[in-house]
Structures are given as structure tokens and as C-alpha cells.
Amino acid sequence: QLVLVESGGGLVQPGGSQRLSCVLTGGSLDFYDIGWFRQVSGKEREGVSAIHAATGRTFYSDSVKGRFTISKDNRKNTVYLQMNSLRPDDTAVYYCAIPGQNVWGQGTQVTVSS
């Protein structure tokens, strides 16, 4: 059974940085593309970033391009989302997922506020 667990959320000031982690159990990152998504209450879920399993190719939404970096460590079966230059409109619950398998983590709250 594939399970994803996120961590690393919290309160950060505008302009600050935060790193989210997503650990996969029950499978290997060698075989699954991983995406990061975020959702604000009352709004639709937004795709933020993704990383391809085999090539490591990365993708970013326009709203985070140049500020966020996705990476992975296959030995640790962990995907990271490094978030820099955070803004209040980055506040959301962040989820990692294997979209192709409809597997989602429980989410971690990121709040950007002074």
C-alpha cells in the first residue's frame, strides 16, 4: 500500500523560507511521479510542482516558478519542496501526491504571515 506523509509546515514570515518533506512508503520513488499541490479553504486545489520519476524533470506553476524548488532523494524515498521568498498568498495546506495512483498525503499547513 502506497502511503505519503508530509512534514515541515508551519508559520513563516513573508520573505522567509520553508522546506516541506514527503516520505513515500510501500513503494519506490524510482517508479512514481510525485506532485505537490496546495489548497486554500473554499478554493480549488492548485498544482504547484512535480518531478518525473525516471528523468527527474521538474515542473512548476507560474505562481511559484523561480521561488520554489522540488527535489528528491531516492535513497530516502523522500521528495522535498524548498520554498523561498514566501508570500502571504502562499498560505495553504500543501499536499504531496502520486496523481497517477490517486494517492495523497494528509497535508501540512503553511502559513505566511507577520
N, C-alpha and C positions, 0 to 999 in steps of 0.2 A: 504494500500500500504506500503510495506516494504521499508524503507529508511535507509541508513547507512551514517554517516557523521564522517570523520576522522579529527583529530586535533593533534597538538603537534609537527609537523615537524619543521625543521629549520636548522641552521648551528651549528655544534658542532665540537670541536677539536678531533683529534684522541686520543683514550683512554677515551673519555668522555662518558656521558650517556644522554639518551633522553627517554621520555615516550610518547608513542602515545596513543590516546584515540579513541574509535569508539563507537558512540552512535547509537543505533537502535530505530527507531520509527515505529509505525504501526504493531508492533508485540512484542513478549516477548523472551528474551534470554533463557527462560526455554525450548523453543522448537526448537531452531535453533543452529546448529553447526556453529561456526564462524572461518574463516581463515584469516590470514594475508599473503599478497603476496607483492612482490616488483618487480619493473621493471626499468631497465636502458634503455634509449632510444636506439633503434636499436637491443635490445636483447629480448629474450623471457621472459615472466613473470615467476617468481620463487615463489614457495610456501615456506613460511618462518616458519609459526607456525599455530596451530589450537587448538581449545578447544571444547570438546564434550558438547553438551547441558545438557544432563542428568547427566552424571558421572563427568564432569569437567576434564576428562582425557585430557592431553595435548600432543602435538606432535611438534617436531622441526626438521628443516632441519639440516643436518650435519654442514652446514656453520655457523649456529648461536647457535648450541647446547652449553650450558654452559655459553653463554653470554646474550641471550635474555630470557625473561620470559613472558608468556602470562597468563592473569588472567581475571576474570570478576566479576562484581558486578551486580547481577540480579536486585537488588532494583533500581539501577540507569540505568539499561538496557545498561550498558557500558562494553566494552571489552578493556583491556589495553595491550600494548606491551612495556615492560620495556627493554630497550636496553642498555647494558653496554659494556665496552671495545670496543667501536666503532672503526671501521677501515675505511680507505678511500674506500675500496671495498664494504662497506655497503651503500654507496651513491646510492640512488634510489628514485623513487616515491613509497610510501607504500600505499597499498590498504587493506581495510578490506572487507570481502565478506561473503555472505551466498551462498556457492557454489551450494548447492542443489536446490536453488531457482534462481540461476544466478542473484543475487542482489549484486551490487558493489557500494562502495563509490566512491567519486570523486578523492580520493588520496591526500596524503600530502608528500611534498618533504622533504627528509632528506639528508643533505649534510655534509659529514665528511671531514674536511679539516683544515689545519693550516693556 
